[in-house]
Amino acid sequence: VVVMPSVAGAPAAIGVIADQRWRARRAVDALNAKWTPGEAGAFDQSLIDQALATGLKTESAREVYREAGDAEGKIKSAPSVLRAEYEVPYLAHAAMEPLCCAVKYETTRATVWAGVQIQNVSRDVAAKVFDLDPEQVTLVPMLLGGGFGRRLDSDFVALAAALGRAVPGTLVQLQWRREQDMRHDFYRPAVRAQLAAALDPVTGKVTAYHCHTAGQSIAAQAMPRQLGMPAPGSDASNVEGTADQVYVFDYYKVTHTTVDLPVGVGFWRSVGHSQQGFFNESFVDELATLAKRDPVEFRLSHLTDRPRHTAVLKLVAEKANWGRSVGTTPDGRPVARGVALHESFGSIVGLVVDVSEGEGGVPRVHRAVAAIDCGVAVNPNLVAQQLEGSIIFGLSAALYGRISFKDGVAEQGNFDAYPIVRLSESPTIETWIVPSEAPPGGVGEPGVPPVAPAVANALAVLTGRRVRRLPLVGA
């Protein structure tokens, strides 16, 4: 029995070493360990909700990330104004492969086998636990069954190293259970948002825009935990996707309030764009409705001098048959289309989805058409594969993803309570690449942000009800 060290954010833990995994599992269960709440105490979801709501309303702690003119003044004096509040929950990474690491400690050297996202950092963490120099540790990178940002952290490597050090010369594999993986994650932060914009009553265009959000800072936790570096004074990932969003508005302001909460957070596929993309693209769609304009046409009118964005939006609209009748499902249920456009990691993605409502009002996405300008497409097949994976990943989060807390512990521990999209629910996906001579951009993450707003926008057309909180199922 080994009591684990608290290194690299590793949770308090007890490990049992045995010659078979089943024996180790039964032995650790037989310990009947009693755990007490940590420094934060046995907090519940209500504490988190209240803290985020307070942070959203607190004026004094707001940090300005982008400002052009007096946007708030213009909004206050405008004859046509739209205001809306949105919220998104904590999300787990929920990779198919739970965290796993194998080690062999041989007193003066050691070998680590693990699927990780920052190899040198994971090696250094293992060396610290082994009490060796980094040069004495060999890390063998393994193929991993999904990372999505979770394997940027090396907590599971630290725990495996502690077990290996207890039995020198023995190969030891540490395999987390699904429940351990999900309840000891570093989650995508929950965020709340207030958006306001003024419309010109004559042209129907946005004259002023203000977005304010409240949530935890990923960098404040991740930089010390992952890299041993001080927390930055400002975290741009809080507002990425709105501070640098694609549309041209004359008066513009983006602010954020950082809220300290007792929940471990980390980088999650597309990071801040995953939240801000939902806020911004849903709100732009609401503005199009207020202006009584077609959503694609409305977006195009705000892409002045943005030829790459314009080309992406026009291509995805064309390939998705935007403007034509959508029809019904084979059993006669109505279908509606939704659109979203988002830029992240040097790439621009447009997405159109065809959505109906199934049993119990659960959204069903039948078709997803994506267009991307990722600069020079070095490997077009890989671009298509990453877009397909991003759409399924984003759809799982949009429909079902939510982590909540009770007595200081995540309530969701497995796929029964934290579902992901199954093959039977997956839409037909089409991907189109805009020819480009721009420098290559990302393709692993940019497909995620447009998914939730595109589906929500389709549901608004379908039902006449605007959903401003995720997940969509049960909202």
One Martini backbone bead per residue (centre of mass of N, CA, C, O) as a GRO file, in nm:
protein
  475
    1VAL     BB    1   0.096   0.036   0.024
    2VAL     BB    2   0.048   0.373  -0.115
    3VAL     BB    3   0.119   0.702  -0.050
    4MET     BB    4   0.060   0.978  -0.222
    5PRO     BB    5   0.171   1.246  -0.382
    6SER     BB    6   0.157   1.610  -0.417
    7VAL     BB    7   0.192   1.631  -0.762
    8ALA     BB    8   0.082   1.808  -1.023
    9GLY     BB    9  -0.220   1.790  -0.890
   10ALA     BB   10  -0.249   1.549  -0.731
   11PRO     BB   11  -0.443   1.352  -0.568
   12ALA     BB   12  -0.550   1.214  -0.308
   13ALA     BB   13  -0.392   0.887  -0.243
   14ILE     BB   14  -0.424   0.524  -0.276
   15GLY     BB   15  -0.206   0.246  -0.333
   16VAL     BB   16  -0.209  -0.083  -0.492
   17ILE     BB   17   0.008  -0.361  -0.520
   18ALA     BB   18  -0.015  -0.613  -0.778
   19ASP     BB   19  -0.022  -0.902  -1.001
   20GLN     BB   20  -0.324  -0.796  -1.036
   21ARG     BB   21  -0.577  -0.588  -1.106
   22TRP     BB   22  -0.809  -0.722  -0.949
   23ARG     BB   23  -0.659  -0.738  -0.679
   24ALA     BB   24  -0.608  -0.437  -0.648
   25ARG     BB   25  -0.902  -0.349  -0.654
   26ARG     BB   26  -1.002  -0.514  -0.411
   27ALA     BB   27  -0.800  -0.400  -0.205
   28VAL     BB   28  -0.876  -0.096  -0.222
   29ASP     BB   29  -1.171  -0.146  -0.138
   30ALA     BB   30  -1.100  -0.286   0.145
   31LEU     BB   31  -0.992  -0.030   0.295
   32ASN     BB   32  -1.212   0.182   0.349
   33ALA     BB   33  -1.168   0.475   0.298
   34LYS     BB   34  -1.156   0.797   0.458
   35TRP     BB   35  -1.280   1.110   0.350
   36THR     BB   36  -1.200   1.449   0.353
   37PRO     BB   37  -1.238   1.756   0.311
   38GLY     BB   38  -1.096   2.012   0.193
   39GLU     BB   39  -1.046   2.344   0.201
   40ALA     BB   40  -1.341   2.396   0.066
   41GLY     BB   41  -1.512   2.173   0.129
   42ALA     BB   42  -1.864   2.076   0.102
   43PHE     BB   43  -1.951   2.175  -0.177
   44ASP     BB   44  -2.194   2.313  -0.394
   45GLN     BB   45  -2.351   2.425  -0.675
   46SER     BB   46  -2.475   2.679  -0.541
   47LEU     BB   47  -2.206   2.825  -0.488
   48ILE     BB   48  -2.123   2.857  -0.781
   49ASP     BB   49  -2.371   3.006  -0.890
   50GLN     BB   50  -2.345   3.249  -0.700
   51ALA     BB   51  -2.059   3.342  -0.778
   52LEU     BB   52  -2.120   3.393  -1.080
   53ALA     BB   53  -2.351   3.594  -1.041
   54THR     BB   54  -2.183   3.801  -0.884
   55GLY     BB   55  -1.955   3.842  -1.095
   56LEU     BB   56  -2.145   3.957  -1.319
   57LYS     BB   57  -2.234   4.220  -1.130
   58THR     BB   58  -1.951   4.313  -1.074
   59GLU     BB   59  -1.781   4.612  -1.140
   60SER     BB   60  -1.488   4.638  -0.999
   61ALA     BB   61  -1.358   4.348  -1.134
   62ARG     BB   62  -1.324   4.450  -1.420
   63GLU     BB   63  -1.171   4.349  -1.722
   64VAL     BB   64  -1.022   4.496  -1.999
   65TYR     BB   65  -0.968   4.363  -2.341
   66ARG     BB   66  -1.169   4.555  -2.515
   67GLU     BB   67  -1.171   4.893  -2.679
   68ALA     BB   68  -1.413   5.096  -2.881
   69GLY     BB   69  -1.524   5.329  -2.750
   70ASP     BB   70  -1.863   5.403  -2.629
   71ALA     BB   71  -2.055   5.140  -2.600
   72GLU     BB   72  -2.237   5.186  -2.351
   73GLY     BB   73  -2.346   5.462  -2.436
   74LYS     BB   74  -2.472   5.373  -2.706
   75ILE     BB   75  -2.667   5.167  -2.583
   76LYS     BB   76  -2.827   5.354  -2.388
   77SER     BB   77  -2.919   5.558  -2.645
   78ALA     BB   78  -3.060   5.347  -2.799
   79PRO     BB   79  -3.361   5.240  -2.958
   80SER     BB   80  -3.211   4.950  -3.027
   81VAL     BB   81  -3.200   4.676  -2.793
   82LEU     BB   82  -2.998   4.393  -2.688
   83ARG     BB   83  -3.039   4.153  -2.420
   84ALA     BB   84  -2.826   3.887  -2.272
   85GLU     BB   85  -2.805   3.563  -2.107
   86TYR     BB   86  -2.543   3.326  -2.041
   87GLU     BB   87  -2.464   2.960  -1.998
   88VAL     BB   88  -2.200   2.738  -1.883
   89PRO     BB   89  -2.054   2.446  -1.794
   90TYR     BB   90  -1.890   2.210  -1.681
   91LEU     BB   91  -1.626   2.003  -1.833
   92ALA     BB   92  -1.526   1.709  -1.946
   93HIS     BB   93  -1.315   1.515  -2.140
   94ALA     BB   94  -1.397   1.213  -2.191
   95ALA     BB   95  -1.213   0.997  -2.273
   96MET     BB   96  -1.191   0.676  -2.374
   97GLU     BB   97  -0.918   0.683  -2.223
   98PRO     BB   98  -0.815   0.643  -1.941
   99LEU     BB   99  -0.584   0.699  -1.732
  100CYS     BB  100  -0.235   0.604  -1.817
  101CYS     BB  101   0.059   0.434  -1.660
  102ALA     BB  102   0.403   0.332  -1.699
  103VAL     BB  103   0.667   0.192  -1.480
  104LYS     BB  104   1.040   0.185  -1.426
  105TYR     BB  105   1.238   0.144  -1.139
  106GLU     BB  106   1.626   0.164  -1.110
  107THR     BB  107   1.736   0.396  -0.902
  108THR     BB  108   1.921   0.549  -1.153
  109ARG     BB  109   1.664   0.481  -1.328
  110ALA     BB  110   1.389   0.548  -1.571
  111THR     BB  111   1.064   0.443  -1.706
  112VAL     BB  112   0.809   0.593  -1.920
  113TRP     BB  113   0.463   0.516  -2.011
  114ALA     BB  114   0.282   0.765  -2.207
  115GLY     BB  115   0.002   0.963  -2.285
  116VAL     BB  116   0.108   1.285  -2.380
  117GLN     BB  117   0.142   1.655  -2.440
  118ILE     BB  118   0.413   1.702  -2.242
  119GLN     BB  119   0.693   1.536  -2.223
  120ASN     BB  120   0.899   1.702  -2.050
  121VAL     BB  121   0.712   1.750  -1.809
  122SER     BB  122   0.649   1.455  -1.738
  123ARG     BB  123   0.942   1.376  -1.688
  124ASP     BB  124   0.996   1.582  -1.457
  125VAL     BB  125   0.784   1.474  -1.264
  126ALA     BB  126   0.897   1.190  -1.236
  127ALA     BB  127   1.177   1.274  -1.133
  128LYS     BB  128   1.079   1.401  -0.870
  129VAL     BB  129   0.962   1.138  -0.751
  130PHE     BB  130   1.235   0.967  -0.793
  131ASP     BB  131   1.488   1.147  -0.738
  132LEU     BB  132   1.582   1.257  -1.027
  133ASP     BB  133   1.714   1.333  -1.305
  134PRO     BB  134   1.585   1.391  -1.609
  135GLU     BB  135   1.821   1.226  -1.761
  136GLN     BB  136   1.725   0.948  -1.599
  137VAL     BB  137   1.462   0.979  -1.777
  138THR     BB  138   1.239   0.786  -1.978
  139LEU     BB  139   1.006   0.884  -2.229
  140VAL     BB  140   0.736   0.701  -2.377
  141PRO     BB  141   0.536   0.774  -2.624
  142MET     BB  142   0.191   0.721  -2.655
  143LEU     BB  143  -0.083   0.631  -2.769
  144LEU     BB  144  -0.398   0.804  -2.741
  145GLY     BB  145  -0.747   0.798  -2.620
  146GLY     BB  146  -0.740   1.089  -2.584
  147GLY     BB  147  -0.716   1.438  -2.466
  148PHE     BB  148  -0.816   1.757  -2.493
  149GLY     BB  149  -0.595   1.857  -2.244
  150ARG     BB  150  -0.559   1.650  -2.007
  151ARG     BB  151  -0.248   1.559  -2.099
  152LEU     BB  152  -0.102   1.818  -1.988
  153ASP     BB  153  -0.119   1.669  -1.739
  154SER     BB  154   0.084   1.484  -1.461
  155ASP     BB  155  -0.063   1.338  -1.222
  156PHE     BB  156  -0.063   1.035  -1.321
  157VAL     BB  157   0.246   1.015  -1.334
  158ALA     BB  158   0.308   1.066  -1.035
  159LEU     BB  159   0.155   0.820  -0.925
  160ALA     BB  160   0.310   0.602  -1.082
  161ALA     BB  161   0.591   0.673  -0.969
  162ALA     BB  162   0.529   0.607  -0.673
  163LEU     BB  163   0.476   0.308  -0.721
  164GLY     BB  164   0.746   0.233  -0.860
  165ARG     BB  165   0.936   0.317  -0.621
  166ALA     BB  166   0.829   0.087  -0.421
  167VAL     BB  167   0.929  -0.126  -0.674
  168PRO     BB  168   1.208  -0.200  -0.770
  169GLY     BB  169   1.230  -0.347  -1.097
  170THR     BB  170   0.918  -0.294  -1.155
  171LEU     BB  171   0.649  -0.321  -1.354
  172VAL     BB  172   0.408  -0.049  -1.357
  173GLN     BB  173   0.050  -0.013  -1.376
  174LEU     BB  174  -0.169   0.271  -1.414
  175GLN     BB  175  -0.534   0.250  -1.389
  176TRP     BB  176  -0.799   0.428  -1.433
  177ARG     BB  177  -1.103   0.485  -1.365
  178ARG     BB  178  -1.366   0.639  -1.487
  179GLU     BB  179  -1.448   0.783  -1.220
  180GLN     BB  180  -1.169   0.904  -1.166
  181ASP     BB  181  -1.137   1.061  -1.429
  182MET     BB  182  -1.401   1.243  -1.391
  183ARG     BB  183  -1.358   1.336  -1.073
  184HIS     BB  184  -1.027   1.414  -1.154
  185ASP     BB  185  -1.048   1.665  -1.315
  186PHE     BB  186  -0.977   1.941  -1.544
  187TYR     BB  187  -1.202   2.163  -1.614
  188ARG     BB  188  -1.416   2.326  -1.790
  189PRO     BB  189  -1.531   2.620  -1.738
  190ALA     BB  190  -1.765   2.798  -1.595
  191VAL     BB  191  -1.991   3.040  -1.759
  192ARG     BB  192  -2.094   3.382  -1.770
  193ALA     BB  193  -2.318   3.609  -1.967
  194GLN     BB  194  -2.325   3.948  -2.098
  195LEU     BB  195  -2.522   4.095  -2.360
  196ALA     BB  196  -2.492   4.392  -2.577
  197ALA     BB  197  -2.685   4.575  -2.836
  198ALA     BB  198  -2.696   4.799  -3.112
  199LEU     BB  199  -2.937   4.914  -3.353
  200ASP     BB  200  -2.995   5.028  -3.660
  201PRO     BB  201  -3.311   5.116  -3.778
  202VAL     BB  202  -3.225   5.141  -4.085
  203THR     BB  203  -2.988   4.914  -4.144
  204GLY     BB  204  -2.961   4.677  -3.915
  205LYS     BB  205  -2.697   4.742  -3.769
  206VAL     BB  206  -2.432   4.726  -3.569
  207THR     BB  207  -2.303   4.983  -3.339
  208ALA     BB  208  -2.293   4.816  -3.058
  209TYR     BB  209  -2.075   4.624  -2.823
  210HIS     BB  210  -2.121   4.399  -2.527
  211CYS     BB  211  -1.905   4.182  -2.329
  212HIS     BB  212  -1.968   3.990  -2.027
  213THR     BB  213  -1.774   3.786  -1.802
  214ALA     BB  214  -1.773   3.485  -1.577
  215GLY     BB  215  -1.480   3.317  -1.434
  216GLN     BB  216  -1.233   3.112  -1.448
  217SER     BB  217  -0.885   3.065  -1.453
  218ILE     BB  218  -0.669   2.866  -1.615
  219ALA     BB  219  -0.380   2.990  -1.592
  220ALA     BB  220  -0.374   3.021  -1.277
  221GLN     BB  221  -0.347   2.700  -1.256
  222ALA     BB  222  -0.175   2.572  -1.495
  223MET     BB  223   0.102   2.706  -1.477
  224PRO     BB  224   0.188   2.594  -1.197
  225ARG     BB  225   0.105   2.291  -1.237
  226GLN     BB  226   0.253   2.227  -1.520
  227LEU     BB  227   0.525   2.450  -1.513
  228GLY     BB  228   0.604   2.622  -1.250
  229MET     BB  229   0.459   2.894  -1.295
  230PRO     BB  230   0.340   3.184  -1.272
  231ALA     BB  231   0.070   3.355  -1.259
  232PRO     BB  232  -0.094   3.550  -1.451
  233GLY     BB  233  -0.236   3.866  -1.457
  234SER     BB  234  -0.355   3.771  -1.740
  235ASP     BB  235  -0.635   3.602  -1.926
  236ALA     BB  236  -0.710   3.562  -2.259
  237SER     BB  237  -0.891   3.297  -2.253
  238ASN     BB  238  -1.148   3.425  -2.132
  239VAL     BB  239  -1.203   3.599  -2.437
  240GLU     BB  240  -1.178   3.407  -2.655
  241GLY     BB  241  -1.404   3.500  -2.931
  242THR     BB  242  -1.461   3.819  -2.861
  243ALA     BB  243  -1.207   4.000  -2.870
  244ASP     BB  244  -1.163   3.829  -3.174
  245GLN     BB  245  -1.395   3.856  -3.342
  246VAL     BB  246  -1.522   3.874  -3.681
  247TYR     BB  247  -1.672   4.137  -3.647
  248VAL     BB  248  -1.777   4.471  -3.750
  249PHE     BB  249  -1.756   4.722  -3.498
  250ASP     BB  250  -1.741   5.041  -3.386
  251TYR     BB  251  -1.846   4.957  -3.098
  252TYR     BB  252  -1.634   4.808  -2.834
  253LYS     BB  253  -1.669   4.556  -2.562
  254VAL     BB  254  -1.452   4.363  -2.333
  255THR     BB  255  -1.523   4.173  -2.035
  256HIS     BB  256  -1.390   4.045  -1.708
  257THR     BB  257  -1.451   3.815  -1.431
  258THR     BB  258  -1.271   3.672  -1.183
  259VAL     BB  259  -1.343   3.355  -1.029
  260ASP     BB  260  -1.311   3.200  -0.726
  261LEU     BB  261  -1.286   2.840  -0.717
  262PRO     BB  262  -1.300   2.487  -0.593
  263VAL     BB  263  -1.202   2.417  -0.904
  264GLY     BB  264  -1.051   2.228  -1.129
  265VAL     BB  265  -0.877   2.360  -1.413
  266GLY     BB  266  -0.853   2.337  -1.783
  267PHE     BB  267  -0.771   2.245  -2.081
  268TRP     BB  268  -1.000   2.255  -2.363
  269ARG     BB  269  -1.122   2.202  -2.654
  270SER     BB  270  -1.073   2.548  -2.749
  271VAL     BB  271  -1.132   2.667  -2.485
  272GLY     BB  272  -1.271   2.978  -2.481
  273HIS     BB  273  -1.422   2.929  -2.752
  274SER     BB  274  -1.640   2.730  -2.640
  275GLN     BB  275  -1.796   2.966  -2.500
  276GLN     BB  276  -1.784   3.227  -2.680
  277GLY     BB  277  -1.912   3.105  -2.932
  278PHE     BB  278  -2.192   3.068  -2.811
  279PHE     BB  279  -2.251   3.353  -2.729
  280ASN     BB  280  -2.197   3.512  -2.997
  281GLU     BB  281  -2.358   3.337  -3.214
  282SER     BB  282  -2.629   3.357  -3.070
  283PHE     BB  283  -2.650   3.668  -3.056
  284VAL     BB  284  -2.630   3.727  -3.358
  285ASP     BB  285  -2.890   3.574  -3.423
  286GLU     BB  286  -3.073   3.756  -3.253
  287LEU     BB  287  -3.011   4.013  -3.413
  288ALA     BB  288  -3.126   3.915  -3.681
  289THR     BB  289  -3.414   3.887  -3.577
  290LEU     BB  290  -3.452   4.182  -3.488
  291ALA     BB  291  -3.378   4.283  -3.794
  292LYS     BB  292  -3.509   4.093  -4.006
  293ARG     BB  293  -3.274   3.885  -4.092
  294ASP     BB  294  -3.077   3.691  -4.241
  295PRO     BB  295  -2.821   3.526  -4.091
  296VAL     BB  296  -2.619   3.534  -4.328
  297GLU     BB  297  -2.662   3.823  -4.425
  298PHE     BB  298  -2.597   3.959  -4.156
  299ARG     BB  299  -2.306   3.863  -4.137
  300LEU     BB  300  -2.200   3.975  -4.408
  301SER     BB  301  -2.256   4.283  -4.325
  302HIS     BB  302  -2.008   4.230  -4.085
  303LEU     BB  303  -1.756   4.162  -4.318
  304THR     BB  304  -1.575   4.393  -4.359
  305ASP     BB  305  -1.278   4.323  -4.491
  306ARG     BB  306  -1.344   3.981  -4.488
  307PRO     BB  307  -1.275   3.756  -4.719
  308ARG     BB  308  -1.237   3.484  -4.572
  309HIS     BB  309  -1.504   3.479  -4.416
  310THR     BB  310  -1.690   3.516  -4.656
  311ALA     BB  311  -1.607   3.256  -4.807
  312VAL     BB  312  -1.693   3.056  -4.592
  313LEU     BB  313  -1.993   3.135  -4.564
  314LYS     BB  314  -2.072   3.096  -4.861
  315LEU     BB  315  -1.991   2.800  -4.888
  316VAL     BB  316  -2.166   2.673  -4.663
  317ALA     BB  317  -2.436   2.777  -4.772
  318GLU     BB  318  -2.424   2.636  -5.044
  319LYS     BB  319  -2.374   2.333  -4.947
  320ALA     BB  320  -2.646   2.354  -4.747
  321ASN     BB  321  -2.885   2.506  -4.886
  322TRP     BB  322  -2.933   2.787  -4.823
  323GLY     BB  323  -3.281   2.898  -4.847
  324ARG     BB  324  -3.396   2.627  -4.855
  325SER     BB  325  -3.588   2.377  -4.808
  326VAL     BB  326  -3.576   2.126  -4.560
  327GLY     BB  327  -3.822   1.984  -4.441
  328THR     BB  328  -3.854   1.646  -4.334
  329THR     BB  329  -3.884   1.374  -4.181
  330PRO     BB  330  -3.988   1.055  -4.240
  331ASP     BB  331  -4.205   1.111  -3.982
  332GLY     BB  332  -4.279   1.443  -4.011
  333ARG     BB  333  -4.067   1.620  -3.888
  334PRO     BB  334  -3.941   1.910  -3.841
  335VAL     BB  335  -3.685   2.116  -4.002
  336ALA     BB  336  -3.387   2.304  -3.916
  337ARG     BB  337  -3.162   2.578  -3.957
  338GLY     BB  338  -2.815   2.645  -3.865
  339VAL     BB  339  -2.565   2.902  -3.788
  340ALA     BB  340  -2.195   2.939  -3.785
  341LEU     BB  341  -1.909   3.162  -3.701
  342HIS     BB  342  -1.549   3.091  -3.652
  343GLU     BB  343  -1.240   3.201  -3.497
  344SER     BB  344  -0.943   2.985  -3.454
  345PHE     BB  345  -0.617   2.915  -3.463
  346GLY     BB  346  -0.606   3.044  -3.771
  347SER     BB  347  -0.913   2.961  -3.824
  348ILE     BB  348  -1.210   2.921  -4.033
  349VAL     BB  349  -1.555   2.839  -3.937
  350GLY     BB  350  -1.835   2.695  -4.096
  351LEU     BB  351  -2.181   2.612  -3.985
  352VAL     BB  352  -2.438   2.374  -4.083
  353VAL     BB  353  -2.757   2.264  -3.948
  354ASP     BB  354  -2.985   1.989  -3.918
  355VAL     BB  355  -3.290   2.006  -3.715
  356SER     BB  356  -3.464   1.815  -3.473
  357GLU     BB  357  -3.725   1.671  -3.275
  358GLY     BB  358  -3.757   1.433  -3.053
  359GLU     BB  359  -3.797   1.262  -2.797
  360GLY     BB  360  -3.858   1.489  -2.547
  361GLY     BB  361  -3.701   1.725  -2.720
  362VAL     BB  362  -3.457   1.602  -2.851
  363PRO     BB  363  -3.207   1.679  -3.033
  364ARG     BB  364  -3.154   1.628  -3.397
  365VAL     BB  365  -2.877   1.575  -3.599
  366HIS     BB  366  -2.855   1.513  -3.950
  367ARG     BB  367  -2.674   1.764  -4.057
  368ALA     BB  368  -2.327   1.861  -4.138
  369VAL     BB  369  -2.175   2.167  -4.259
  370ALA     BB  370  -1.832   2.236  -4.339
  371ALA     BB  371  -1.609   2.522  -4.342
  372ILE     BB  372  -1.253   2.590  -4.422
  373ASP     BB  373  -0.986   2.822  -4.327
  374CYS     BB  374  -0.637   2.695  -4.286
  375GLY     BB  375  -0.496   2.764  -4.511
  376VAL     BB  376  -0.267   2.559  -4.582
  377ALA     BB  377  -0.343   2.230  -4.680
  378VAL     BB  378  -0.140   1.977  -4.616
  379ASN     BB  379  -0.384   1.765  -4.508
  380PRO     BB  380  -0.698   1.716  -4.608
  381ASN     BB  381  -0.782   1.456  -4.459
  382LEU     BB  382  -0.714   1.561  -4.175
  383VAL     BB  383  -0.905   1.797  -4.175
  384ALA     BB  384  -1.164   1.631  -4.200
  385GLN     BB  385  -1.124   1.454  -3.948
  386GLN     BB  386  -1.115   1.688  -3.740
  387LEU     BB  387  -1.393   1.803  -3.801
  388GLU     BB  388  -1.555   1.553  -3.734
  389GLY     BB  389  -1.457   1.522  -3.442
  390SER     BB  390  -1.541   1.808  -3.345
  391ILE     BB  391  -1.844   1.779  -3.393
  392ILE     BB  392  -1.892   1.544  -3.200
  393PHE     BB  393  -1.770   1.675  -2.951
  394GLY     BB  394  -1.953   1.933  -2.954
  395LEU     BB  395  -2.225   1.779  -2.945
  396SER     BB  396  -2.194   1.643  -2.674
  397ALA     BB  397  -2.172   1.907  -2.513
  398ALA     BB  398  -2.433   2.051  -2.610
  399LEU     BB  399  -2.638   1.825  -2.521
  400TYR     BB  400  -2.490   1.687  -2.230
  401GLY     BB  401  -2.277   1.861  -2.093
  402ARG     BB  402  -2.222   1.811  -1.729
  403ILE     BB  403  -2.082   1.945  -1.429
  404SER     BB  404  -2.149   1.870  -1.090
  405PHE     BB  405  -2.190   1.947  -0.729
  406LYS     BB  406  -2.141   1.739  -0.423
  407ASP     BB  407  -1.962   1.752  -0.151
  408GLY     BB  408  -1.703   1.827  -0.348
  409VAL     BB  409  -1.823   1.640  -0.584
  410ALA     BB  410  -1.871   1.491  -0.863
  411GLU     BB  411  -2.167   1.353  -0.988
  412GLN     BB  412  -2.018   1.261  -1.238
  413GLY     BB  413  -1.866   0.924  -1.352
  414ASN     BB  414  -2.022   0.845  -1.622
  415PHE     BB  415  -2.204   0.781  -1.918
  416ASP     BB  416  -2.484   0.784  -1.775
  417ALA     BB  417  -2.432   1.104  -1.674
  418TYR     BB  418  -2.214   1.149  -1.934
  419PRO     BB  419  -2.288   1.178  -2.232
  420ILE     BB  420  -2.236   1.067  -2.564
  421VAL     BB  421  -2.231   1.045  -2.886
  422ARG     BB  422  -2.368   0.823  -3.092
  423LEU     BB  423  -2.391   0.672  -3.387
  424SER     BB  424  -2.711   0.698  -3.399
  425GLU     BB  425  -2.671   1.034  -3.359
  426SER     BB  426  -2.507   1.087  -3.599
  427PRO     BB  427  -2.426   1.285  -3.846
  428THR     BB  428  -2.398   1.401  -4.144
  429ILE     BB  429  -2.072   1.484  -4.285
  430GLU     BB  430  -1.943   1.787  -4.430
  431THR     BB  431  -1.639   1.893  -4.600
  432TRP     BB  432  -1.477   2.217  -4.665
  433ILE     BB  433  -1.209   2.369  -4.851
  434VAL     BB  434  -1.051   2.665  -4.866
  435PRO     BB  435  -0.859   2.808  -5.074
  436SER     BB  436  -0.517   2.887  -4.958
  437GLU     BB  437  -0.217   3.110  -4.879
  438ALA     BB  438  -0.211   3.098  -4.598
  439PRO     BB  439  -0.108   3.019  -4.318
  440PRO     BB  440  -0.118   2.766  -4.122
  441GLY     BB  441  -0.364   2.631  -3.926
  442GLY     BB  442  -0.581   2.499  -3.733
  443VAL     BB  443  -0.782   2.165  -3.680
  444GLY     BB  444  -0.845   2.039  -3.384
  445GLU     BB  445  -1.041   2.300  -3.269
  446PRO     BB  446  -1.223   2.494  -3.467
  447GLY     BB  447  -1.486   2.291  -3.483
  448VAL     BB  448  -1.625   2.339  -3.198
  449PRO     BB  449  -1.756   2.633  -3.147
  450PRO     BB  450  -2.005   2.620  -3.372
  451VAL     BB  451  -2.197   2.396  -3.270
  452ALA     BB  452  -2.383   2.503  -3.044
  453PRO     BB  453  -2.498   2.755  -3.196
  454ALA     BB  454  -2.614   2.612  -3.444
  455VAL     BB  455  -2.818   2.438  -3.288
  456ALA     BB  456  -2.958   2.666  -3.131
  457ASN     BB  457  -3.048   2.822  -3.386
  458ALA     BB  458  -3.227   2.596  -3.498
  459LEU     BB  459  -3.417   2.573  -3.252
  460ALA     BB  460  -3.532   2.859  -3.272
  461VAL     BB  461  -3.672   2.807  -3.543
  462LEU     BB  462  -3.835   2.549  -3.462
  463THR     BB  463  -3.967   2.671  -3.166
  464GLY     BB  464  -3.922   2.990  -3.076
  465ARG     BB  465  -3.683   2.916  -2.871
  466ARG     BB  466  -3.431   3.049  -2.671
  467VAL     BB  467  -3.121   2.911  -2.592
  468ARG     BB  468  -2.886   3.011  -2.306
  469ARG     BB  469  -2.816   2.711  -2.218
  470LEU     BB  470  -2.607   2.456  -2.102
  471PRO     BB  471  -2.743   2.202  -2.201
  472LEU     BB  472  -2.996   2.130  -2.427
  473VAL     BB  473  -3.061   1.902  -2.252
  474GLY     BB  474  -3.280   2.042  -2.014
  475ALA     BB  475  -3.297   2.369  -2.066
   0.00000   0.00000   0.00000
